[in-house]
Amino acid sequence: MPVTMKESSILLLIAGAALVMTATIATVLLLEKQTPTLPQALSNTNGSDDADERSSPAMTAARLASVRRAVSVGGIIDMSIQRYYLRLRRYPASLHDLVQKPASLAPSERWDGPYINNPRLIRDPWDHAYRFSAPGKHNQSSYDLWSVGPDGADQTADDIGNW
């Protein structure tokens, strides 16, 4: 059966998205090998209560870079949100909908997830849930995705978002 121009364009879009997703996953896997797990990063090796190791400039820079990648266009969360949108023709109500099928879906709606297999990916390096709003305050035609940053408080100077 011949493929139409529209179908060809869709296939190219899917192939491109799959390539970006593969590169993103490879980067995440590489970073997981090089970066300590969150409990390791938050623990102090000398057993004291001071946070010198946890707040080192290198650790802070790595965490900020990780968050910027996660909330950016083409990041793993963005790609998962886009796959959800393509499948259901609407944005998820929350990021949790990318991990587990929402109970509110009608039987006729074809949820084809999980869109994110690891629930840790919807938490930032400070173990705060990434925030999501659709439509967004900053991106009114799509969605806002952000981290509340190290202070854990929303709408402060250390927030990092896709705007």
N, C-alpha and C positions, 0 to 999 in steps of 0.2 A: 504494500500500500504506500503510495507516495506521501512524503512529508510536506506539509504546507509551510509557507514562510513563517507564519505565526508559530507553528509547532517547532520549527527549527530555531526560532528566536528563544522560545521558552526552554528548549533543550540546551542551548548555549548558555542561557542564564543559570540554569540548574548546574551545568557542568562547571561554570565559573564559581558559583557559590560553593560547590563541593570542593573545588581546588582551594579556595580561601579557607574553608572549614578544615580541610586536611592540614594546611600549613599552620593554622591556628592551633589545632590539636597537637601537632608535632612540636610546636613551640611550648605549649603548656607541659607536655610530657618532658621535654628537655629541661624546662625550668623546674619541674618537680624533682628531677634528678639532682639539680644543682642547688636548689633552694630548700632549706629545712622546712619540715612540716610546721603548721601553725603552732602546735603544742611545743615543738622544739624551739621555734623562734621566740615564743613567749616565755619559755623557761629560762632560768638563770643558771649557768653552769656552776657557779661557786656557792649556790644555796642561799645567798644573801637576798635581802629584799630590794636592793637598789636596782634600777632598771638601765644601767649603763649599756649593757649589751643589747637590750631590746630597743633602745632609742638611738643607737649608733647612726651616724649619717648614712652609712652604706645600707643598713637595714631599712631605714626610712625611705631612701631613694628607691630601693628595690620594691618596697610595698607600693609607693606612689606610681611607679612604672607599671606594676601589675594591675593596679586599679585603672589607670589610663587605658591600658590595652583592653581590659574587660568592658569598659563602658563605651569604647570607641566604635565607630561604624566599621563593620568587618570583624569586630571582636567576637569571641565565642558566644556571649550572651546575645549580642545583636543578631548574629546569624541564626540563633535558635528562635529568637522572636520573629524574624523574617520567615523562617520555615513554618512556624505556627500560623502566622498571618496568611501565607500562601495557601495553607491547608484549610483554614477555617474562615478566611476572609474577614478577620477581625483580630485585634490585638488581645493578648491574654489579660485577664482581670488582675493577675498578679504573677510574679516570676515563679511562684510555686506551681502554677498551671503548666509550666514547661517541664516540670519534673514528674508530676502526677496528674492523671486525667481529672479535670474538674467534675465534681458531682453535678453541677448545674447544666452540663451539656445535654442536649436532646439526643435521643438515640440516632437520629438522622445525621447528626454532626459527626464528621469523621476525624476524631483526634488520632493522630498517627505518631504518638510520642512513646517514650519520653523524648523531648527535644533536647534536654540536658540530662545525661545519665548520672552525673555526680552532683548531689545536692550541695556539696561544698562550694561548687562553682557559683552559686548565687549568694555567697557570703564573701565579704571583702577580707583583706589580710588582717584586719583588726577584729574579725569574727562578727561583724555587723551585717545584717541582711542588706543587699543592694536594694535601693528604692526604685520603684517603677511607677509611672503614671501615663495613662493613655486616655485621651490626648494629653500631651504635655503642656506645661506652662510655658516652657521655652521653645519646644518643638510642637506647635499647635496642630500641625497636619500629621504628626506621627506620635512619638512618645518621648518622654524624658527617662533617662536611666542614670542613676548616680549613687555614689558612696557618700555616707555622712562623714567619712574621714576618721582620723585617729581619735577625735574628741567624742565621737558617737552622737553628736547633736546635729539635727537637721538645720539647714539654712544658716550655716556658719561659714567663715572664710575658708575652712579646710575641706569643704565639700568638693567632690570631683564629679563632673557630669558630662553628658554627651552634647552639651551646648556650648 
